């Protein structure tokens, strides 16, 4: 089964700007929805765009300055898209 890779910047700037909360929310969301086998969460020390943070990458696309709700929506959408391709 193909996994959706969600990479979060855990560098101090992004972590303080919201990725700490985003990580916790993603872990809860994946557990509650039973999606842990479909998503791989990866932490990075830096995604190279500190001034635009918090930063994360889903698949090949890097996102900047998103709040937790937006991230959860993006992950849900990406999973639906993956399901449509399967």
Buried (B, 14 or more C-beta within 10 A) or exposed (E): EEEBBBBBBBBEBBBEBBBBBBBEBBEEBBEEBEBEEBBEBEEBEBBEBBEBBBBBBBEEEBBBBBEBEEBBEBBEEBBEEBEEEE
